[in-house]
Amino acid sequence: MECDLHDFQHARRMSSATSTTCCTTSSAHSIASTTYASLDSILYRPQPTEFQTFIKNPTLYLSRKLYSWRRAIPIQPTSPVTVICISDTHNTQVDVPPGDVLIHAGDLTNSGTLEELQAALNWLRLLPHPYKVVVGGNHDLILDALSAKEVNKNVAARNSIDWSGLIYLNNSSVTIKCDSGRELKIYGSPMTPCHGNWAFQYPRIKDIWKGLLPNNIDVLVTHGPPKAHLDFGGLGCEFLLAELWRIQPRLHVFGHIHAGYGQEWVQYNSLQRAYEAAATAGGGCFKLGRILYELVTDFFRPAKESRGLLVNASIVGGFRDEMRRTPIRASI
């Protein structure tokens, strides 16, 4: 599932409304019933077991397993800055621990209305963090001036959004100075590969990232994940991954793929490159062998501190979004 279940739930509500409006024809009933049933099968399908995942694609499964056995030494900063990471709250409010910086990586809302967004921003504003950085997500329709959705036709409503006390990044950057004296350069983007008729989307085959991100970024915030990392089996963007290698930020915060919640230390080394090649290609015996070679070789090299941390901070989760996860704390 590419984006999240709200996309399907929205489509289900729309199909239900269509069924009510067109109930005078049997063909409309048939189409609505078929759509409703197919959406049900997506919403309520069970998670695949480990064995099912292995049978579906043995080499890809083993590639991920081998990569998970790598040595991952956390970064030990000399003057740490505590960053609290959240994303995909979708109108929910959770307990947020204190920190120097709070980052919300998009999807503050379900339907993208002014009322939903302003309620979320009002909640964030009350939190005690000295800096609160926000990017939009595909559900935050009112923020996307190019969206064709009805909610975006009210320009006055979009201009009335109260951002006081918050830093909103839309393909832009900001440099903040923390109490420790350290400066952090943060870049934020709401863009994700196209899936449905939502906000801030681009064709999956189009590379919008090449050269977009400035150099010397400490923290990258995008709504969607890079390919092969915390993206639920490959739903991330390979072009974003390529740009990630170019700038190599200390911290990359994202969400969008709810099932990818978690954090991952990265080295930007030959083992990581071999794993990403396998994930992008969908597996393969040769690529699996390359990962095994790089993994064994890596154990004979001196251990090195990781060069970056990737965080999928999706707060809601589960096939019905019934789960509420804990915000992720990162020290950089």
Summary of the structure (lengths in Angstrom):
residues: 332
radius of gyration: 20.9
end to end distance: 31.7
largest distance: 72.8
contacts: 1098
relative contact order: 0.17
helix: 35%
strand: 19%
